[in-house]
Amino acid sequence: MTGLFAASTPAAQKRAAFRAGLESGRIQRFPGAFNPLVARLIQEIGFEGVYVSGAVLSADLGLPDIGLTTLTEVSGRGHQIARVTDLPVLIDADTGFGEPMSAARTVTVLEDAGLAGCHLEDQVNPKRCGHLDGKAVVPTEEMVRRLHAAVSARRDPGFVICARTDAAGIEGLDTAIERAKAYAGAGADLIFTEALRTPAEFEKFRAALSIPLLANMTEFGKSELIPAATLESIGYNAVIYPVSTLRLAMHAAEAGLREIFAEGTQFGVLDRMQHRSRLYELLRYERYNEFDSGIFDFTVERGR
């Protein structure tokens, strides 16, 4: 029963698929998954990859996105998500959870967890959400050391190390471009520029760099929501939708809970719930039943 208890695709193969996708000329769409079941849904619908957001993991723990989560918490959730999907999973590793040596250890832990790649950012540690004001970035040289450490610690050359810069909203777009060039020189495989605002800014960044680029299409932030086809035409290689599934789920959960509180029954919101049969389909109940029947399909001989 291959792929029943965990994904059937090995981590190395997922990493190879991620790299191939970045070079394919087709934009790789990575919606955020706030739990493993959502990752399975992302795969079923047909997306190219899964993203694990640090902001979502923080929110899931009831915490703001200000660098309070630990490597253990992040790698643990990443492992849970990566193990159930055949898609490559990219995870948010914040600033690497410390100094350059910590960033190096982070890469090894995330490799062991089965992730296809991670992104490290140039914010001061502890960081804050990329679409909030008041951020601060470390000097370029410090981020270069962070990346050098991460790249040197990587054991599987297929593991994608993405460098995120938050400098555009602090030091300006031109400086962010220069930082991105330095990060590429330090060995980053992919560049993620946070909080670009307009298609023109995305175009300017693309024109300045030859390395693969990732766009962040998060809602209610500083970036205009640009369709994937437009980003692809600009020349972007990947796009993440980090918080979309959590926002959809929490909005629906709040509306339903308020109705139950007011009415004393969930009858009025049944049409907004996932049916039991659909949940069982995603969970592959029938395949588990087949496996169980196959394992325990025997009779006990008497008198021996």
Disulfide bonds with the S-S distance in Angstrom:
none
